[in-house]
Amino acid sequence: MAKSDYYEILGVAKSADEREIKKAYKRLAMKFHPDRNPGDKEAEAKFKEVKEAYEILTDAQKR
């Protein structure tokens, strides 16, 4: 997945700081979390994408 896609997944600008990234992650994680969407495979896949994007964008070396 391209780096620009991570920003798009979280819905933040490429210039977003760590606080904005974390806020977007929390909002999306709550929306797509498997416990809130039991049996919904699409929500589970989206949650995994959001988690991966957050992990990459909050790691200065990977960002």
C-alpha positions as CSV (number, residue, x, y, z in Angstrom):
1,M,0.0,0.0,0.0
2,A,1.4,3.4,-0.9
3,K,2.1,5.9,1.8
4,S,-0.4,8.4,0.5
5,D,-3.1,5.8,0.9
6,Y,-2.5,5.7,4.7
7,Y,-3.4,9.3,5.0
8,E,-6.5,8.7,2.9
9,I,-7.6,5.7,5.0
10,L,-7.5,7.9,8.1
11,G,-9.0,10.9,6.3
12,V,-6.2,13.3,7.3
13,A,-4.0,15.6,5.3
14,K,-0.4,14.6,4.6
15,S,0.6,17.5,6.8
16,A,-1.4,16.1,9.8
17,D,0.5,16.0,13.1
18,E,0.5,13.0,15.4
19,R,-2.4,14.4,17.5
20,E,-4.7,14.7,14.4
21,I,-3.7,11.2,13.3
22,K,-4.5,9.7,16.7
23,K,-7.9,11.5,16.8
24,A,-8.8,10.2,13.3
25,Y,-7.6,6.7,14.3
26,K,-9.7,6.6,17.5
27,R,-12.8,7.8,15.6
28,L,-12.5,5.2,12.9
29,A,-11.4,2.4,15.3
30,M,-14.6,2.9,17.3
31,K,-16.7,2.9,14.1
32,F,-15.2,-0.3,12.6
33,H,-14.1,-2.3,15.7
34,P,-15.1,-6.0,15.5
35,D,-16.8,-5.8,18.9
36,R,-19.1,-3.1,17.6
37,N,-19.7,-4.9,14.3
38,P,-19.9,-8.7,15.2
39,G,-19.9,-10.9,12.1
40,D,-19.3,-7.9,9.7
41,K,-16.2,-9.0,7.6
42,E,-16.1,-5.6,5.8
43,A,-15.9,-3.7,9.1
44,E,-13.2,-6.1,10.3
45,A,-11.1,-5.6,7.2
46,K,-11.6,-1.8,7.4
47,F,-10.5,-1.9,11.1
48,K,-7.3,-3.7,10.1
49,E,-6.6,-1.1,7.4
50,V,-7.1,1.7,9.9
51,K,-4.9,0.0,12.4
52,E,-2.1,-0.5,9.9
53,A,-2.3,3.1,8.7
54,Y,-2.1,4.4,12.3
55,E,0.9,2.2,13.1
56,I,2.8,3.4,10.0
57,L,1.9,7.1,10.4
58,T,2.8,7.2,14.0
59,D,6.2,5.6,13.4
60,A,8.6,8.4,12.4
61,Q,10.9,6.0,10.6
62,K,8.1,4.4,8.5
63,R,6.2,7.6,7.8
